[in-house]
């Protein structure tokens, strides 16, 4: 008798005594580690999705893990039969947006002005010698997302993009959204979230075709929590009203001139040059972080005369509205529903995820699945499509109620009932609330600015989710305003683009520092109409300009 153990989709017959890590090695699966199974590095985490009771009890080194997460080097198969399914924190094939599209500025045309320069074999940062080498001078731009991490390697002398990589944020063992991560970091001393991420980033940098010691500068952006976790700042205050980072508090008190952060390569725990500079871009305010700031640089907001909006839909949707004369920003606590979190059959944009849905004339579902595989679940863009199609076909009303008082709609029948992919009415409620938070944010920012949706000349949908949305479906369900489609730019990863700009140009970095100080932060929770806007936004109907809506 043996247990069928499936790791990252590959199966093996497992008997007692060997760890999940051992079996992963037999299967040729790369498990992150820097302690070689000693239970010290905490990097070998796996998420167990089936068969936890067939595994050994949690060991002492796993104290920091809860729920379905285990250290694979500490976990053995103990049952004699059954099934165990798990995956490493770095699942393959996730669709992560690494690039930006439709922006007014192209980094390839940027005037190079990096902080790291060469004089013979002397390599200097802002004129201070940090090394002697005739090798290349490299830099890395990083976008630390709550869900995904993107690294981009560039040659600082030529501006050439050498390589890039992306992976899921392994910190999800501490929760799927920022508030859970803040609670986790506060309750678990030892900077485990940072150390785990540093382990994964070390591997990613090690896979680049370079000597990591040639990396002399990094520019890191991310929302306030992700950035500050990386820089080993306490994030406790970001989780408490009025939701300010330590750097923002210190700046308000006159103790610092910028919310940006700097540390050495050595302190970052990464394999780059120990005297490299790691620059954390400035955060705007509250949860509106350095990633949103980098987006402003990417769309050249400092020189923009037109009224533009940037919306990065995610666990925390960020909104920026304005032009070179006036800029407003807000963060909307949408939660993970549109990323597949809290949805019965939700999943990230991995192979097997339903990414597009259409209802045919005969009422059947036509599904587009990533990797052309049998459907396993549904990701964000598929959820938007299915809601839109159910509305269009009259099978769901504006309030999110299914026809005939049904509570479940099956999108795909699997070989066994547990393989069905379906949408529950309770899922629709989760999506309604996520949407409600986004719409409330839009209404608050636009009304504070004193403009209406149709005053906007360019509406940038930033981020990987925005890039893959069906625009007409998004407008139909009211996820984005009902604007002319010609005004909408699905811009992709503008945060990594802005981070790269700041890496290649000192003057642009200064522009970023100046820009964030001019942003007026709208605190949604204090706006008198927030609740009314939220309730309106929970309905599945187009979000019209106020003039049309009244
Ligand atoms: S391999 Fe380091 S803790 Fe498991």
Boltz pocket constraint, residues with backbone or C-beta under 6 A from the ligand:
constraints:
  - pocket:
      binder: B
      contacts: [[A, 32], [A, 33], [A, 34], [A, 35], [A, 36], [A, 37], [A, 38], [A, 39], [A, 40], [A, 41], [A, 42], [A, 43], [A, 44], [A, 71], [A, 72], [A, 73], [A, 74]]
      max_distance: 6.0
